[in-house]
Amino acid sequence: MCGALAAWNFLREKANVQVGQEVLVNGASGAIGTAAIQLAKHFGARVTGVCSTSERELVESLGADNVIDDTREDFTNIGEAYDVIFDAESTSSYRRCRGSLAEDGVYLRTFPGLAILLEMLWTSRVGRKRAIVSATGLMPISKRRVFLDEVTKLVEAGKMRSIVDQRFPLERLADAYRHAERGRLRGTVVVIVGDAR
Ligand SMILES: NC(=O)c1ccc[n+]([C@@H]2O[C@H](COP(=O)([O-])OP(=O)(O)OC[C@H]3O[C@@H](n4cnc5c(N)ncnc54)[C@H](OP(=O)(O)O)[C@@H]3O)[C@@H](O)[C@H]2O)c1
């Protein structure tokens, strides 16, 4: 659910994705990306997912209208413009994506750093394009509780599903971390507490 809460924060709270907008999700097969594709579709956007070759089918199955294989194409170089570029994996940058943003487009980044903080400040004062970074985990619990409630409603209504890369029992927590740290996950890693299945 952590990925879904971050996806809700970025797409609803920060970019306020609207019906008919063009949204691109970079890192579409990861924990945040798999949730972001589904949420952006739920908000009525036309969605492009960027992932590696083996994940194309998964990303299409989540509802992406278009998939870009990042082992063959650079999405910043194909001449398309997006209202929202959600760099869920933070492998790109505002500078690289600026030319692929629509006039009022928003670049969203999950990983902080000096460059994105300065870009966020600069774009909040100059021009119409925006660069935004946010740390969902640092937001007040009351706020994250609202995100959780919204995502839970969608899951219970069958409008969203969790993609689970692997499940680990609590006693194998260290293995779960090692697995997650290897990267290139497909969805999220789940740690099971108690007998829950
Ligand atoms: N700011 C926030 O609120 C917030 C909240 C949670 C997490 N995060 C951060 O957001 C980032 C993404 O989190 P996540 O949980 O979605 O990650 P994840 O589940 O590990 O997703 C990684 C995905 O990104 C793709 N990818 C593309 N280039 C990659 C590369 N060079 N190395 C590894 N993977 C690459 C992979 O898909 P392909 O194989 O298809 O390319 C992989 O499936 C992490 O940096 C995490 O720390 C931020």
The ligand as a MOL file (V3000), in Angstrom:
LIG
                    3D

  0  0  0     0  0            999 V3000
M  V30 BEGIN CTAB
M  V30 COUNTS 48 52 0 0 0
M  V30 BEGIN ATOM
M  V30 1 N 8.6240 10.5660 -2.3010 0
M  V30 2 C 7.8000 9.6370 -1.8530 0
M  V30 3 O 6.7210 9.9120 -1.3410 0
M  V30 4 C 8.2070 8.1890 -1.9770 0
M  V30 5 C 7.4200 7.1700 -1.4140 0
M  V30 6 C 7.8090 5.8500 -1.5890 0
M  V30 7 C 8.9880 5.5690 -2.3100 0
M  V30 8 N 9.7310 6.5930 -2.8190 0 CHG=1
M  V30 9 C 10.9030 6.3480 -3.6820 0
M  V30 10 O 10.3900 6.1730 -4.9870 0
M  V30 11 C 11.2500 5.3370 -5.7340 0
M  V30 12 C 10.4460 4.2550 -6.4000 0
M  V30 13 O 9.8640 3.4570 -5.4210 0
M  V30 14 P 9.1630 2.1060 -5.8100 0
M  V30 15 O 8.7900 1.4830 -4.5230 0
M  V30 16 O 8.1460 2.2860 -6.8570 0 CHG=-1
M  V30 17 O 10.4050 1.3220 -6.4550 0
M  V30 18 P 10.4260 -0.1460 -7.0150 0
M  V30 19 O 9.1920 -0.8690 -6.6640 0
M  V30 20 O 11.7490 -0.6930 -6.6540 0
M  V30 21 O 10.3370 0.1400 -8.6000 0
M  V30 22 C 11.4150 0.1410 -9.3670 0
M  V30 23 C 10.9660 0.0470 -10.8180 0
M  V30 24 O 11.6010 1.0660 -11.5400 0
M  V30 25 C 12.1100 0.5630 -12.7620 0
M  V30 26 N 13.4740 1.0190 -13.0130 0
M  V30 27 C 13.8230 1.8240 -14.0470 0
M  V30 28 N 15.1080 2.0840 -14.0130 0
M  V30 29 C 15.6020 1.4510 -12.9380 0
M  V30 30 C 16.9160 1.3500 -12.3940 0
M  V30 31 N 17.9610 1.9800 -12.9340 0
M  V30 32 N 17.0870 0.5870 -11.3010 0
M  V30 33 C 16.0370 -0.0440 -10.7220 0
M  V30 34 N 14.7680 0.0280 -11.1850 0
M  V30 35 C 14.5740 0.7610 -12.3020 0
M  V30 36 C 12.0200 -0.9310 -12.7100 0
M  V30 37 O 11.1400 -1.3130 -13.7270 0
M  V30 38 P 11.6550 -1.8080 -15.1540 0
M  V30 39 O 12.4830 -3.0280 -14.9240 0
M  V30 40 O 10.3890 -2.0500 -15.9090 0
M  V30 41 O 12.4360 -0.6400 -15.7390 0
M  V30 42 C 11.3940 -1.2800 -11.3590 0
M  V30 43 O 10.2620 -2.1070 -11.4890 0
M  V30 44 C 12.3110 4.8590 -4.7580 0
M  V30 45 O 13.4440 5.6880 -4.9450 0
M  V30 46 C 11.7040 5.1130 -3.3950 0
M  V30 47 O 12.6830 5.3640 -2.4170 0
M  V30 48 C 9.3580 7.8780 -2.6770 0
M  V30 END ATOM
M  V30 BEGIN BOND
M  V30 1 1 1 2
M  V30 2 2 2 3
M  V30 3 1 2 4
M  V30 4 1 4 5
M  V30 5 2 4 48
M  V30 6 2 5 6
M  V30 7 1 6 7
M  V30 8 2 7 8
M  V30 9 1 8 9
M  V30 10 1 8 48
M  V30 11 1 9 10
M  V30 12 1 9 46
M  V30 13 1 10 11
M  V30 14 1 11 12
M  V30 15 1 11 44
M  V30 16 1 12 13
M  V30 17 1 13 14
M  V30 18 2 14 15
M  V30 19 1 14 16
M  V30 20 1 14 17
M  V30 21 1 17 18
M  V30 22 2 18 19
M  V30 23 1 18 20
M  V30 24 1 18 21
M  V30 25 1 21 22
M  V30 26 1 22 23
M  V30 27 1 23 24
M  V30 28 1 23 42
M  V30 29 1 24 25
M  V30 30 1 25 26
M  V30 31 1 25 36
M  V30 32 1 26 27
M  V30 33 1 26 35
M  V30 34 2 27 28
M  V30 35 1 28 29
M  V30 36 1 29 30
M  V30 37 2 29 35
M  V30 38 1 30 31
M  V30 39 2 30 32
M  V30 40 1 32 33
M  V30 41 2 33 34
M  V30 42 1 34 35
M  V30 43 1 36 37
M  V30 44 1 36 42
M  V30 45 1 37 38
M  V30 46 2 38 39
M  V30 47 1 38 40
M  V30 48 1 38 41
M  V30 49 1 42 43
M  V30 50 1 44 45
M  V30 51 1 44 46
M  V30 52 1 46 47
M  V30 END BOND
M  V30 END CTAB
M  END
